[in-house]
Amino acid sequence: MTRAEGLPIALDAVGGDHAPEATVQGALEAVEKLGLPVLLVGPSRTIRRELGRFRRLPDGLAIVDAPDVVTMEDPPVAVLRRKRRSSLTVCAELVRDGQASAMVTAGNTGAAWVAAKARLGMIEGVERPALAAILPSTSGHTLVLDVGANVECRPHHLVQFAVMGSRYAELALGVPRPRVGLLSIGEEEGKGGRRVAEGHRSLAEAGVNFVGNVEGRDIFTGDVDVVVCDGFTGNVVLKVAEGVGEFIVGALREAARRSPVYGAGLLMAKGAFRDLKRRVDYAEYGGAPLLGVAGPVLIGHGRSSARAIRNAIRAAHAYATAGVVAAIAEDARRLGSRGRGDDDA
């Protein structure tokens, strides 16, 4: 058993639209159903008040006081200035100091990024962290990065994203030799802007299983395991995918409500409908790993339910125990300056 396997997960107990109810409930489920120890990090008074709703508290659950609360409206730098003892900062410090194997938050994404970078630092050789999201596909799932940490990036950043995403898919998700694609407006090598074209050339020499350019639809076909793009494009892809998934589920429910025939059909196919709903539900995947920082960090959806928090804790445990950070560090040393090319600002 690795040291990370015996350590608890540090959970931001006050991060997210439904905190602390959802975070505390999700932590309890992770301890009781998954057997994973959890540190609830936040104002101890708030956490104890929420825990008071439960008759019995399981072993494996502990509270770490962090008096400052970062809201969704706070600027990301608040964790370094006005709210230095925030739950986000303390979570990152627990990972840094070896008291937790990973941190999980459903709170302010920008503030989580700043806290992780400031307290954990970056993996040597990695210039920018990338937020990776898991989207459903016909063969299981596809990892897409970056989905919001970097609005703009250079070609060599795309190479680093590809290396990090490939390692995460292989080690944490169990995908052998992940197929990596570069998101563009066409499959041909020359399609896309200058930076995409330069990224394509560099990716071919990056040591990953690069399959070339892919289009947005390929994310869902099962023909690629990791898709690389800048954070602006990736965030748009993520939000569109979430919206389409919610629309499909909602449209089927509305059709069943309005038509007895459709309702009977859905009732007969309720197993398939349940599977569809599960696959397009972000709560199933828990959250998005922040790759590139020198410690496992997982950021959940702001609307995370208790189920989403529980699954985020499970994903963070897999991230921490799979050796992803060490593998990325080794790849970054190997890659060195090979991913840079001649890209300009």
C-alpha positions as CSV (number, residue, x, y, z in Angstrom):
1,M,0.0,0.0,0.0
2,T,1.4,3.4,-0.9
3,R,1.4,6.2,1.6
4,A,-1.3,8.1,-0.3
5,E,-3.6,5.1,0.1
6,G,-3.6,5.5,3.9
7,L,-4.1,9.3,3.9
8,P,-7.5,11.1,4.1
9,I,-8.9,13.4,1.4
10,A,-9.0,17.1,2.3
11,L,-12.5,18.3,1.4
12,D,-13.5,22.0,1.2
13,A,-16.6,21.7,3.3
14,V,-18.0,25.2,2.5
15,G,-17.3,25.2,-1.3
16,G,-20.3,25.0,-3.7
17,D,-23.8,26.1,-4.1
18,H,-25.2,23.4,-1.8
19,A,-22.5,23.5,0.9
20,P,-22.2,22.6,3.7
21,E,-25.2,20.2,3.4
22,A,-24.0,18.4,0.2
23,T,-20.4,18.4,1.2
24,V,-20.9,17.0,4.6
25,Q,-23.4,14.4,3.3
26,G,-21.0,13.4,0.5
27,A,-18.1,13.1,2.9
28,L,-20.2,10.8,5.1
29,E,-21.1,8.6,2.1
30,A,-17.5,8.4,1.1
31,V,-16.5,7.2,4.5
32,E,-19.3,4.8,5.0
33,K,-19.8,3.4,1.4
34,L,-16.3,3.7,0.0
35,G,-14.2,3.4,3.1
36,L,-12.2,6.5,2.3
37,P,-11.2,8.8,5.2
38,V,-12.0,12.5,4.8
39,L,-11.0,15.7,6.5
40,L,-13.8,18.3,6.5
41,V,-12.0,21.7,6.1
42,G,-13.8,24.9,6.9
43,P,-15.2,26.9,9.9
44,S,-15.4,24.2,12.5
45,R,-18.6,25.8,14.0
46,T,-20.4,25.5,10.7
47,I,-19.3,22.0,10.1
48,R,-20.2,20.8,13.6
49,R,-23.6,22.4,13.2
50,E,-24.2,20.4,10.0
51,L,-22.9,17.2,11.5
52,G,-25.3,17.6,14.4
53,R,-28.1,16.5,12.0
54,F,-26.7,13.0,12.0
55,R,-27.0,10.6,15.0
56,R,-23.8,8.7,14.4
57,L,-20.6,9.8,12.9
58,P,-18.3,7.1,11.4
59,D,-14.6,6.7,12.1
60,G,-12.5,8.2,9.4
61,L,-14.1,11.6,9.5
62,A,-12.3,14.6,11.1
63,I,-12.7,18.4,11.1
64,V,-9.9,20.9,10.3
65,D,-10.7,24.5,11.2
66,A,-10.3,27.1,8.4
67,P,-12.1,30.3,9.5
68,D,-12.2,32.1,6.2
69,V,-14.8,31.3,3.5
70,V,-14.1,32.1,-0.2
71,T,-17.4,32.8,-2.1
72,M,-18.1,32.5,-5.8
73,E,-18.0,36.3,-6.0
74,D,-14.6,36.7,-4.5
75,P,-11.6,37.4,-6.8
76,P,-9.2,34.4,-7.0
77,V,-6.4,36.3,-5.3
78,A,-8.6,36.6,-2.2
79,V,-7.0,33.4,-0.9
80,L,-3.6,35.1,-0.9
81,R,-4.7,38.5,0.5
82,R,-7.9,38.9,2.6
83,K,-8.7,35.3,3.2
84,R,-5.4,33.6,3.8
85,R,-6.9,31.0,6.2
86,S,-9.6,29.9,3.8
87,S,-10.7,26.3,3.4
88,L,-9.1,26.3,0.0
89,T,-5.7,27.4,1.3
90,V,-5.8,25.0,4.2
91,C,-6.8,22.1,2.0
92,A,-3.8,22.8,-0.2
93,E,-1.5,23.0,2.8
94,L,-2.7,19.7,4.1
95,V,-1.7,18.1,0.8
96,R,1.6,19.9,0.7
97,D,2.5,18.9,4.3
98,G,1.6,15.2,3.7
99,Q,-1.5,15.2,6.0
100,A,-3.9,14.6,3.1
101,S,-3.4,12.7,-0.2
102,A,-5.5,15.1,-2.3
103,M,-7.9,18.1,-2.1
104,V,-11.4,18.3,-3.4
105,T,-13.5,21.5,-3.8
106,A,-16.8,22.5,-5.5
107,G,-16.1,26.1,-4.7
108,N,-14.5,29.1,-6.6
109,T,-12.5,27.5,-9.4
110,G,-10.2,30.5,-9.9
111,A,-9.4,30.7,-6.2
112,A,-8.8,26.9,-6.0
113,W,-6.3,27.3,-8.9
114,V,-4.5,30.1,-7.1
115,A,-4.4,28.4,-3.8
116,A,-3.1,25.1,-5.3
117,K,-0.4,26.9,-7.3
118,A,0.7,29.1,-4.4
119,R,0.8,26.3,-1.7
120,L,1.6,23.2,-3.8
121,G,3.6,24.8,-6.6
122,M,3.9,23.6,-10.1
123,I,5.5,20.3,-11.2
124,E,9.0,21.3,-12.5
125,G,9.0,21.7,-16.2
126,V,5.2,22.3,-16.4
127,E,4.4,26.0,-17.1
128,R,0.6,26.0,-16.7
129,P,-1.9,23.8,-15.0
130,A,-4.8,22.4,-17.0
131,L,-8.3,21.5,-15.9
132,A,-9.5,18.2,-17.4
133,A,-13.1,17.2,-17.7
134,I,-14.5,13.7,-18.4
135,L,-17.2,13.6,-21.0
136,P,-19.2,10.5,-22.1
137,S,-18.5,8.7,-25.3
138,T,-19.8,5.5,-27.0
139,S,-16.8,3.6,-25.7
140,G,-16.9,5.0,-22.2
141,H,-15.5,8.5,-21.7
142,T,-13.1,11.1,-23.2
143,L,-10.8,13.3,-21.2
144,V,-10.9,16.9,-22.5
145,L,-8.3,19.5,-21.4
146,D,-7.9,22.4,-20.8
147,V,-11.5,23.3,-19.9
148,G,-10.9,26.7,-18.2
149,A,-7.6,27.2,-16.5
150,N,-6.0,29.0,-19.5
151,V,-8.1,31.2,-21.8
152,E,-5.2,31.4,-24.2
153,C,-2.1,29.2,-24.6
154,R,0.9,28.6,-26.8
155,P,1.6,25.5,-28.9
156,H,4.0,24.0,-26.4
157,H,1.4,24.4,-23.7
158,L,-0.9,22.1,-25.8
159,V,2.0,19.6,-25.8
160,Q,2.2,19.7,-22.1
161,F,-1.6,19.3,-21.8
162,A,-1.4,16.2,-24.0
163,V,1.3,14.6,-21.9
164,M,-0.5,15.3,-18.6
165,G,-3.9,14.2,-20.0
166,S,-2.4,11.0,-21.4
167,R,-0.8,10.1,-18.1
168,Y,-4.0,10.8,-16.2
169,A,-6.1,8.7,-18.6
170,E,-3.6,5.8,-18.4
171,L,-3.0,5.7,-14.7
172,A,-6.2,7.1,-13.0
173,L,-8.8,6.0,-15.6
174,G,-7.1,2.8,-16.6
175,V,-7.0,3.5,-20.4
176,P,-4.0,1.6,-22.0
177,R,-2.0,3.8,-24.4
178,P,-4.6,6.6,-24.7
179,R,-5.3,8.0,-28.1
180,V,-4.6,11.8,-28.1
181,G,-6.3,14.2,-30.5
182,L,-5.9,18.0,-31.0
183,L,-9.3,19.8,-31.3
184,S,-9.6,21.7,-34.5
185,I,-12.2,22.6,-37.2
186,G,-11.1,19.6,-39.4
187,E,-9.1,16.4,-39.4
188,E,-6.6,17.6,-41.9
189,E,-3.2,18.7,-40.5
190,G,-3.4,22.2,-42.0
191,K,-6.9,22.9,-40.5
192,G,-7.2,25.4,-37.7
193,G,-5.2,28.5,-36.7
194,R,-1.4,28.9,-36.7
195,R,-1.0,27.8,-33.1
196,V,-3.1,24.7,-33.7
197,A,-0.9,23.9,-36.7
198,E,2.2,24.4,-34.7
199,G,0.8,22.3,-31.9
200,H,0.0,19.5,-34.4
201,R,3.7,19.4,-35.5
202,S,5.0,19.3,-31.9
203,L,2.5,16.7,-30.7
204,A,3.7,14.3,-33.4
205,E,7.1,14.3,-31.6
206,A,5.9,14.5,-28.0
207,G,6.0,10.8,-27.2
208,V,2.2,10.4,-26.8
209,N,-0.1,8.3,-28.9
210,F,-1.1,11.2,-31.1
211,V,-3.8,10.4,-33.7
212,G,-4.0,13.9,-35.3
213,N,-6.7,16.6,-35.4
214,V,-10.2,15.8,-34.2
215,E,-13.5,17.6,-34.5
216,G,-15.9,18.4,-31.7
217,R,-18.1,15.4,-32.6
218,D,-15.2,13.0,-32.2
219,I,-15.2,13.6,-28.4
220,F,-18.4,11.5,-28.2
221,T,-17.7,8.8,-30.8
222,G,-15.1,6.7,-28.9
223,D,-12.4,7.2,-31.5
224,V,-10.2,9.2,-29.1
225,D,-9.4,9.1,-25.4
226,V,-7.8,12.5,-24.7
227,V,-8.7,15.7,-26.5
228,V,-6.4,18.8,-26.2
229,C,-7.4,22.4,-26.7
230,D,-7.1,25.9,-25.1
231,G,-9.2,26.6,-22.0
232,F,-11.6,29.0,-23.8
233,T,-12.5,26.4,-26.4
234,G,-12.6,23.6,-23.8
235,N,-14.9,25.5,-21.5
236,V,-17.3,26.2,-24.3
237,V,-17.3,22.5,-25.2
238,L,-17.9,21.5,-21.6
239,K,-20.8,23.9,-21.1
240,V,-22.4,22.9,-24.4
241,A,-22.1,19.2,-23.6
242,E,-23.7,19.8,-20.2
243,G,-26.5,21.8,-21.7
244,V,-27.2,19.2,-24.4
245,G,-27.3,16.4,-21.9
246,E,-29.7,18.2,-19.6
247,F,-31.9,19.1,-22.7
248,I,-32.1,15.5,-23.9
249,V,-33.1,14.1,-20.5
250,G,-35.6,17.0,-20.0
251,A,-37.1,16.5,-23.4
252,L,-37.6,12.8,-22.9
253,R,-39.3,13.5,-19.6
254,E,-41.6,16.2,-21.1
255,A,-42.5,13.8,-24.0
256,A,-43.4,11.1,-21.5
257,R,-45.5,13.6,-19.5
258,R,-47.4,14.8,-22.6
259,S,-48.0,11.5,-24.3
260,P,-49.1,8.2,-22.7
261,V,-47.6,6.3,-25.6
262,Y,-44.2,7.9,-25.1
263,G,-44.6,7.4,-21.4
264,A,-45.3,3.7,-21.8
265,G,-42.3,3.4,-24.2
266,L,-40.0,5.1,-21.7
267,L,-41.3,2.9,-18.9
268,M,-40.4,-0.2,-20.9
269,A,-37.0,1.3,-21.6
270,K,-36.5,2.7,-18.1
271,G,-33.2,0.8,-17.7
272,A,-31.8,2.4,-20.9
273,F,-33.1,5.8,-19.8
274,R,-31.5,5.5,-16.4
275,D,-28.2,4.6,-18.0
276,L,-28.4,7.6,-20.4
277,K,-29.2,10.0,-17.5
278,R,-26.3,8.6,-15.5
279,R,-23.8,8.9,-18.4
280,V,-24.6,12.6,-19.1
281,D,-24.8,13.6,-15.4
282,Y,-21.6,15.5,-14.3
283,A,-22.2,14.1,-10.8
284,E,-21.3,10.6,-12.1
285,Y,-17.7,11.8,-12.7
286,G,-17.3,13.9,-9.5
287,G,-15.1,16.6,-10.8
288,A,-12.2,17.8,-13.0
289,P,-8.6,17.1,-12.0
290,L,-6.3,20.1,-12.0
291,L,-3.2,18.7,-13.7
292,G,0.3,20.2,-13.5
293,V,0.3,21.3,-9.9
294,A,2.6,19.3,-7.5
295,G,-0.2,17.6,-5.7
296,P,-3.6,16.0,-6.6
297,V,-6.4,18.6,-6.8
298,L,-9.9,17.9,-8.0
299,I,-12.5,20.6,-8.7
300,G,-16.2,19.8,-8.7
301,H,-19.1,21.5,-10.3
302,G,-20.5,24.5,-8.3
303,R,-23.9,22.7,-8.2
304,S,-22.4,19.5,-6.8
305,S,-24.8,17.3,-4.9
306,A,-23.9,14.9,-2.2
307,R,-23.5,12.1,-4.8
308,A,-21.2,14.3,-6.9
309,I,-19.1,15.1,-3.8
310,R,-18.8,11.4,-3.0
311,N,-17.7,10.6,-6.5
312,A,-15.3,13.5,-6.5
313,I,-13.7,12.0,-3.3
314,R,-13.4,8.7,-5.1
315,A,-11.8,10.3,-8.2
316,A,-9.4,12.2,-6.0
317,H,-8.4,9.0,-4.2
318,A,-7.7,7.4,-7.6
319,Y,-5.7,10.4,-8.7
320,A,-3.6,10.4,-5.6
321,T,-2.9,6.7,-5.5
322,A,-2.2,6.1,-9.2
323,G,1.1,8.0,-9.1
324,V,-0.1,10.6,-11.7
325,V,1.9,13.5,-10.3
326,A,5.2,11.6,-10.2
327,A,4.6,10.2,-13.7
328,I,3.9,13.7,-15.1
329,A,7.0,15.0,-13.4
330,E,9.1,12.3,-15.1
331,D,7.5,13.1,-18.5
332,A,8.2,16.8,-18.0
333,R,11.8,16.1,-17.4
334,R,12.0,13.9,-20.5
335,L,10.1,16.4,-22.6
336,G,12.3,19.3,-21.5
337,S,12.3,22.0,-24.2
338,R,11.2,19.7,-27.0
339,G,7.6,20.9,-26.7
340,R,8.4,24.6,-27.3
341,G,9.2,24.9,-30.9
342,D,9.2,28.5,-32.2
343,D,5.8,29.6,-30.8
344,D,5.3,33.3,-30.0
345,A,3.2,35.1,-27.5
